Amino acid sequence: MAEQLHIPVYSYNILSARLSDAAHTGSAPENLNPEVRIGRVWAKLQAGPIAQRAVICLQEMARDWEGRFHTWFDKENYHFINCAYGSEFNGYMGVSIAYPRDLYSLEFCDIARISETHKKADTKPSKGGKETALAAPARSIFALPFTVLGAVLGGVGGAVNFGLSFVRPAPPQRARREHRPYDAWQDAHRRWNAMIFLHLRSRTSEAAQFCVATYHMPCAFKHPKMMVIHTALAVQYAQKRAGALPLVLGGDFNFTPGSSMYSLVLSGSLDPGHREYPDIADGDEWTPALSYRMKSVYLAKEGREPAYTNDAEFNNDRFTDTLDYLFVSKHFAVERVHPLPQSKDDGDGPLPSATEPSDHLMVGAVLKLRTPAEVEAEAEAEAEEEAAGPLAVEVENEEGEAVVVEAVGSLDELTGAQEEEQEEEQEEEQEE
């Protein structure tokens, strides 16, 4: 029966082979060696997710490693699906999903560039100098006598060049590049980040089916409106594809607990009055509203997110916080989660290290597919919680102290000083 299905799911940003370089100033050179790291990454996957026959979501899968992962997963009887969308700089990295063929059959697969799921309005002015259907023949007639003269002087080629030289418009002068204010939508539309979406069916219980998707959010923390756009587009697309089926969405989302993006996923909406609510063009009916709110597995099971899932020192600037999540629909109960640090002092960072081959930690959970009665009971409990007050989440402040805040607004609003710093940085970027 479907209610007996237990589904291990993991998500892991493995750090592109092209990005583990000397810029990671907190890591020893041997821990940055791609050939050393790939063996450690695979060993970690074998010891955990593969041993549990889990569904595995990966981010930053570089072309340098992709071939070997195809081979290794095949030997483990896994179906490995990859989408590379990056550039030469990052090793043409992308996202991947692997699932055990002995446990699940693939009902549907979709790979989409998320920025293309929102139709961009054509607001660009038409370029000057283009001929209309009537202008071209008129110009040809006007050029005819000069073309004949050119043929006498220089043959066919000369005829064309000589004739057109009298009527060809002068090349437009290159306009001076004007400073344009930052446009969150323009930035969102230019991003190539893609999502892999799968509809899987259990081979042990044909009635049990679910969907899993993975995404690597653009890293643009200085531009939260753009991040809100991509968060909404990504979750909206996954939810639309899943329909009424259970959904797991895992990945590196590049936002922290308490941020506006995090709140959007957990609450299903964002207040239009919020300072990070994106500007929407007249006539565009899109809003950053989700079909339903989703749960974060760690928050659901432990009452808080891990202390961090990313710990990297890049060019002597260290960042330690939670960026990786498994979000699930109401159809799942979280039985247990993969152990992760509860304090920023835990671990041997900065990463990569001898024990952690990526600058991210792997997140994971064992999910139980609920019965319809259990789903209904959960919905009633959530309705009571919503009536009781706003959703709350425990995060760390600048002093490293655990504080409970409402899961609305951005993390910058919780720290005050960071909010002012972010606004100053945005002003400086616009001036540049």
Solvent accessible surface area in square Angstrom, and as a share of the most:
residue,aa,sasa,rsa
1,M,156,0.70
2,A,26,0.20
3,E,44,0.20
4,Q,121,0.54
5,L,20,0.10
6,H,85,0.38
7,I,0,0.00
8,P,16,0.10
9,V,0,0.00
10,Y,10,0.04
11,S,0,0.00
12,Y,1,0.00
13,N,0,0.00
14,I,0,0.00
15,L,5,0.03
16,S,0,0.00
17,A,8,0.06
18,R,106,0.39
19,L,37,0.18
20,S,8,0.05
21,D,67,0.35
22,A,88,0.69
23,A,23,0.18
24,H,9,0.04
25,T,56,0.33
26,G,28,0.27
27,S,15,0.10
28,A,39,0.30
29,P,108,0.68
30,E,107,0.48
31,N,16,0.08
32,L,14,0.07
33,N,64,0.33
34,P,47,0.30
35,E,104,0.47
36,V,55,0.32
37,R,0,0.00
38,I,6,0.03
39,G,38,0.37
40,R,71,0.26
41,V,0,0.00
42,W,23,0.08
43,A,54,0.42
44,K,52,0.22
45,L,0,0.00
46,Q,74,0.33
47,A,85,0.66
48,G,16,0.16
49,P,0,0.00
50,I,9,0.04
51,A,71,0.55
52,Q,71,0.32
53,R,57,0.21
54,A,0,0.00
55,V,0,0.00
56,I,0,0.00
57,C,0,0.00
58,L,0,0.00
59,Q,0,0.00
60,E,17,0.08
61,M,1,0.00
62,A,1,0.00
63,R,143,0.52
64,D,63,0.32
65,W,1,0.00
66,E,39,0.18
67,G,48,0.46
68,R,84,0.31
69,F,0,0.00
70,H,79,0.35
71,T,66,0.38
72,W,62,0.22
73,F,0,0.00
74,D,82,0.42
75,K,157,0.66
76,E,49,0.22
77,N,62,0.32
78,Y,2,0.01
79,H,59,0.26
80,F,14,0.06
81,I,20,0.10
82,N,27,0.14
83,C,21,0.13
84,A,49,0.38
85,Y,42,0.16
86,G,23,0.22
87,S,55,0.35
88,E,118,0.53
89,F,164,0.68
90,N,24,0.12
91,G,0,0.00
92,Y,64,0.25
93,M,26,0.11
94,G,1,0.01
95,V,0,0.00
96,S,0,0.00
97,I,0,0.00
98,A,1,0.00
99,Y,7,0.03
100,P,0,0.00
101,R,79,0.29
102,D,67,0.35
103,L,51,0.25
104,Y,5,0.02
105,S,25,0.16
106,L,60,0.30
107,E,81,0.36
108,F,84,0.35
109,C,49,0.30
110,D,23,0.12
111,I,78,0.39
112,A,16,0.12
113,R,46,0.17
114,I,0,0.00
115,S,2,0.01
116,E,118,0.53
117,T,51,0.30
118,H,20,0.09
119,K,188,0.80
120,K,119,0.51
121,A,65,0.51
122,D,131,0.68
123,T,112,0.65
124,K,153,0.65
125,P,118,0.74
126,S,112,0.72
127,K,157,0.66
128,G,76,0.73
129,G,78,0.75
130,K,155,0.66
131,E,89,0.40
132,T,91,0.53
133,A,94,0.73
134,L,152,0.76
135,A,42,0.32
136,A,39,0.30
137,P,69,0.43
138,A,59,0.46
139,R,75,0.27
140,S,70,0.45
141,I,127,0.65
142,F,122,0.51
143,A,3,0.02
144,L,109,0.54
145,P,82,0.51
146,F,59,0.24
147,T,39,0.22
148,V,89,0.51
149,L,86,0.43
150,G,2,0.02
151,A,47,0.36
152,V,117,0.67
153,L,127,0.63
154,G,47,0.46
155,G,36,0.35
156,V,125,0.72
157,G,46,0.44
158,G,23,0.22
159,A,6,0.05
160,V,73,0.42
161,N,93,0.48
162,F,66,0.27
163,G,0,0.00
164,L,49,0.24
165,S,67,0.43
166,F,109,0.45
167,V,24,0.14
168,R,128,0.47
169,P,91,0.57
170,A,87,0.68
171,P,116,0.73
172,P,127,0.80
173,Q,173,0.77
174,R,232,0.85
175,A,87,0.67
176,R,218,0.79
177,R,236,0.86
178,E,139,0.62
179,H,110,0.49
180,R,184,0.67
181,P,98,0.61
182,Y,83,0.32
183,D,68,0.35
184,A,14,0.11
185,W,37,0.13
186,Q,102,0.45
187,D,10,0.05
188,A,1,0.00
189,H,25,0.11
190,R,145,0.53
191,R,45,0.16
192,W,155,0.54
193,N,19,0.10
194,A,4,0.03
195,M,1,0.00
196,I,0,0.00
197,F,2,0.01
198,L,0,0.00
199,H,30,0.13
200,L,0,0.00
201,R,65,0.24
202,S,2,0.01
203,R,134,0.49
204,T,105,0.61
205,S,19,0.12
206,E,130,0.58
207,A,79,0.61
208,A,0,0.00
209,Q,43,0.19
210,F,0,0.00
211,C,1,0.00
212,V,0,0.00
213,A,0,0.00
214,T,0,0.00
215,Y,0,0.00
216,H,15,0.07
217,M,2,0.01
218,P,5,0.03
219,C,87,0.52
220,A,10,0.07
221,F,132,0.55
222,K,69,0.29
223,H,32,0.14
224,P,10,0.06
225,K,61,0.26
226,M,0,0.00
227,M,0,0.00
228,V,0,0.00
229,I,0,0.00
230,H,0,0.00
231,T,0,0.00
232,A,0,0.00
233,L,6,0.03
234,A,0,0.00
235,V,1,0.00
236,Q,39,0.17
237,Y,32,0.12
238,A,0,0.00
239,Q,4,0.02
240,K,163,0.69
241,R,105,0.38
242,A,4,0.03
243,G,44,0.42
244,A,95,0.74
245,L,47,0.23
246,P,13,0.08
247,L,0,0.00
248,V,0,0.00
249,L,0,0.00
250,G,0,0.00
251,G,0,0.00
252,D,2,0.01
253,F,1,0.00
254,N,17,0.09
255,F,4,0.02
256,T,17,0.10
257,P,9,0.05
258,G,0,0.00
259,S,6,0.04
260,S,0,0.00
261,M,14,0.06
262,Y,0,0.00
263,S,2,0.01
264,L,0,0.00
265,V,0,0.00
266,L,6,0.03
267,S,42,0.27
268,G,8,0.08
269,S,59,0.38
270,L,15,0.07
271,D,94,0.49
272,P,99,0.62
273,G,70,0.67
274,H,27,0.12
275,R,82,0.30
276,E,3,0.01
277,Y,35,0.13
278,P,2,0.01
279,D,102,0.53
280,I,51,0.26
281,A,59,0.45
282,D,149,0.77
283,G,80,0.77
284,D,46,0.24
285,E,165,0.74
286,W,37,0.13
287,T,63,0.36
288,P,2,0.01
289,A,48,0.37
290,L,19,0.09
291,S,92,0.59
292,Y,59,0.23
293,R,67,0.25
294,M,3,0.01
295,K,37,0.15
296,S,2,0.01
297,V,0,0.00
298,Y,4,0.01
299,L,27,0.14
300,A,56,0.43
301,K,97,0.41
302,E,80,0.36
303,G,47,0.45
304,R,43,0.16
305,E,5,0.02
306,P,6,0.04
307,A,6,0.04
308,Y,6,0.02
309,T,0,0.00
310,N,11,0.06
311,D,3,0.01
312,A,11,0.09
313,E,37,0.17
314,F,104,0.43
315,N,93,0.48
316,N,121,0.62
317,D,104,0.54
318,R,118,0.43
319,F,91,0.38
320,T,26,0.15
321,D,27,0.14
322,T,0,0.00
323,L,15,0.08
324,D,3,0.02
325,Y,2,0.01
326,L,0,0.00
327,F,0,0.00
328,V,0,0.00
329,S,1,0.00
330,K,89,0.38
331,H,34,0.15
332,F,0,0.00
333,A,23,0.18
334,V,18,0.11
335,E,60,0.27
336,R,140,0.51
337,V,21,0.12
338,H,54,0.24
339,P,109,0.69
340,L,24,0.12
341,P,23,0.14
342,Q,77,0.34
343,S,40,0.26
344,K,75,0.32
345,D,133,0.69
346,D,67,0.35
347,G,64,0.61
348,D,71,0.37
349,G,25,0.24
350,P,23,0.15
351,L,5,0.02
352,P,1,0.01
353,S,10,0.06
354,A,64,0.49
355,T,91,0.53
356,E,36,0.16
357,P,1,0.01
358,S,0,0.00
359,D,14,0.07
360,H,10,0.05
361,L,12,0.06
362,M,9,0.04
363,V,0,0.00
364,G,0,0.00
365,A,3,0.02
366,V,11,0.06
367,L,0,0.00
368,K,56,0.24
369,L,9,0.04
370,R,46,0.17
371,T,33,0.19
372,P,117,0.74
373,A,73,0.56
374,E,68,0.30
375,V,20,0.11
376,E,108,0.48
377,A,57,0.44
378,E,39,0.17
379,A,44,0.34
380,E,103,0.46
381,A,45,0.35
382,E,38,0.17
383,A,61,0.47
384,E,125,0.56
385,E,110,0.49
386,E,119,0.53
387,A,92,0.72
388,A,93,0.72
389,G,30,0.29
390,P,86,0.54
391,L,59,0.29
392,A,49,0.38
393,V,2,0.01
394,E,46,0.21
395,V,12,0.07
396,E,40,0.18
397,N,41,0.21
398,E,100,0.45
399,E,129,0.58
400,G,44,0.43
401,E,103,0.46
402,A,61,0.47
403,V,50,0.29
404,V,101,0.58
405,V,28,0.16
406,E,87,0.39
407,A,0,0.00
408,V,78,0.45
409,G,4,0.04
410,S,4,0.03
411,L,32,0.16
412,D,26,0.13
413,E,74,0.33
414,L,61,0.30
415,T,26,0.15
416,G,34,0.33
417,A,60,0.47
418,Q,64,0.28
419,E,45,0.20
420,E,112,0.50
421,E,96,0.43
422,Q,19,0.09
423,E,72,0.32
424,E,101,0.45
425,E,47,0.21
426,Q,50,0.22
427,E,103,0.46
428,E,100,0.45
429,E,61,0.28
430,Q,80,0.35
431,E,145,0.65
432,E,164,0.73
